[in-house]
Amino acid sequence: MEDKTRADLYTTMVQIRAFEEAILADYHADKKPAWDIGAGLIPGEMHLSAGQEPVAAGVCAHLDNRDAVTATHRPHHFAIAHGMDLNKLAAEIYGRETGLGRGRGGHMHLFDPMTHFSCSGIIAEGYPPALGQALAFKRQGTGAIAVAVTGEGAANQGAFHESLNLAALWNLPVVFVVEDNDWAISVPRAASTSVMSNADRAAAYGIPGVRVEDNAVEGVYDAADEAVQRARSGGGPTLIEVHTLRLWGHFEGDAQAYRPELAEVPARDPIPTYEQQLIADAVLDETKVEELRAEARQRVEAALEFAKSSPTPDPSTATQYVFA
C-alpha cells in the first residue's frame, strides 16, 4: 500500500475522532447533576463510534459521492468518511435550522443527497433501501454502488437475510458491511448468534464473505477494494464483517457494567495503534501527527461554531417537512 494511502486512512480516522470527542464534551456538559437526556446543547440519545473508525475509513476510501451509504444509529464515522459536510452534520446534531434535516432528525437520522448518505435508528433498516439504490444504479449503468452497514446484532434480523438473498438473486452492486463490536447493546455475540462469524452466512446466499480481524484499517481497505471492484464490474454483492471495537458505551450515559473487559478497552484503541505503526514505517513522524491532529481539531471547532451560532427551528414550523 502506498504511503499516501496509509496516511490518508490515518487522517480520516483522526478527523472522525476529533469530531466525536468534541460532541462528547458538549453532550455531557449540561446534563448533570441530574441526568436529563433531553437537556442541553445536544438533546436526545447519542451513539458515538469511537473505536470503529477503521471500518469507515477503509471502506469509504474506495467510494465517491456517486455511491450510496446506508448506516446505523451509530453513523458519524461513515458520514464523515464518506465526505459529509461537517457544518451541516454538526448543525443537525445540535438541532439547528442549518442542519441536514433542518435540525429535526438529530444524529440518528442523517439524510444527505449530496453524498447519498442516510441512516436510521431502526436495526438493520438500511439494508433494504440499499438494495433499491443498487437496483437503480444497475439500471442506470453508472457504475455506482451501494454500501449497507449494520452491527453484528442486526445480522439476526430478517431484513439482513432477506436483503442478502435478494441482492444475490438480482446480482446487485452492493457491499454489505457488518461491524462486529462484540456487543448488541449489552448482549454478547455468543449469547445471540449461532455462528462465530457472520461472514460465514454469505455462503448461504452464494456470495463471497470475508472477516477482517483485529480492527485493522488496512485489512478493511483491502477487503473493501476487492468487494467494491466486484460490485462495480457487475460481479454482484459481497459481505464483509469487521471485528471492531466499541471504545465507549452503547449510548452516552451507559455505565457498561455488563462489560467484563472494560479495563482492557483503552489499550485496544485503533488510532494510536495505527499511528505507532506508521511512525515505525517512516510514513509519519511526530511533527506530522500533531499537524494532522491540529488541522482536524480546527475543522471541528469551525463546524461546532457554525452549529452553535445557527438558529433553532421556529416552533411554528413544527408541522412542516413531515407527512400527515
Secondary structure, 3 states (H helix, E strand, C coil): CCHHHHHHHHHHHHHHHHHHHHHHHHHHHCCCCCCCCCCCCCCCCCCCCCCCHHHHHHHHCCCCCCCEEEECCCCHHHHHHCCCCHHHHHHHHCCCCCCCCCCCCCCCCCEECCCCEEECCCCCCCHHHHHHHHHHHHHHCCCCCEEEEEEHHHHHCHHHHHHHHHHHHHCCCEEEEEEECCEECCEEHHHCCCCCCHHHHHHHHCCCEEEECCCCHHHHHHHHHHHHHHHHCCCCCEEEEEECCCCCCCCCCCCCCCCCCHHHHHHHCHHHHHHHHHHHCCCCCHHHHHHHHHHHHHHHHHHHHHHHCCCCCCHHHCCCCCCC
